[in-house]
Amino acid sequence: MNPLVSCIITTHNRADLLKNALRSVREQTHPYLEIFIVDDGSEDQTPEICQAWTREDSRIRYIRVPYPKGANHARNVGISHANGKYIAFLDDDDEWMADKIKTQAEVLERTQESFTFCSKYLAYTNEQHQVVKRKLSVEPRDVVRYEDLLTFNWIGETSKIMVLTSLAREVRFDENLTSAQDYDFYLRILKRGYIAVNVKEPLVDINIHSGPRISTSTTAKYKGQRKIILKYYNDMSKEQKRRQLHHYRMLEWSRNTLRNNVYLKKALSLYPWWKDWVLLKRNTKIMMQGFLMRFHARRAVGTYTEEPVRMKLK
């Protein structure tokens, strides 16, 4: 059986990158697709280009949001319009492998589960959007449960997932979040008792480029991490609380020059991060950014004024 799959591409002022994303969707080997391009108030050539594509391919529908409301709102608009049994999301700067939809739809049909994700390549691109380096990233777990996800977002980007449409309509993306929206979406799905089935094949190129991405903004990560901790703190184990608070305080130190090296040492002592490869890489990058910022602005006042999370470990 080949179920209809709704592919939702969200975009904002990236007409040049959108072409590659859409091409990867149109080349899917799965025969039954509908394609929604949800334009979050673009001011470049995106509307004209998308209108031309709708005339070329009857599977494509172009939906324009009059003014920017964020990726979460755009994804929810796509969810509301979806007619397929399953939904797959694609950011406008990422690309799918040709068998991505076919492989994930077959897994969900075979297992009768509602949520799946795949592995990825990190594709580093130059200014001409040409891939100069690719790095494989595979999550070894066969399934991810709610208890696992409270530790870390093992699932990753929304471009990697496929979810039952009725479930996505029930959960939807939190439009009040400016980052970590994917993590929050997954947590709320799995908290209902569902599991995330891992397709370990790399079926997505996550493009790493010089343009803006929320995932490369330390400030956005900082705010998102804070909200995730506050929202799910009571469900976390003591070790999970230590890990999450450790990461949050590391990000806080990197963005607030009023936080001194004593604060950094306390943040580092919260969790044995040197035993965790993910945190080891993160902390190395965060400390380099923090020390570089302090080198250039030793006497500057911290620009982030929001109160830090003050919670005692139970």
Secondary structure, DSSP 4 states (H G I P E B T S, - for coil): ----EEEEEEESS-HHHHHHHHHHHHT-S-S-EEEEEEEES--SSHHHHHHHHHHH-TTEEEEEESS---HHHHHHHHHHH--SSEEEEEETTEEE-TTHHHHHHHHHHHH--SEEEEEEEEEEE-TT--EEEEEEE----SEE-HHHHTT---S--GGGEEEEHHHHHHH---TT-SS-HHHHHHHHHHTTT--EEEEEEEEEEEEE-SS--GGG-HHHHHHHHHHHHHHHGGGS-HHHHHHHHHHHHHHHHHH-TTS-HHHHHHHHHTS-GGG-HHHHHHHHHHHHHHHHHHHH-TTPPPS--SPPP-----
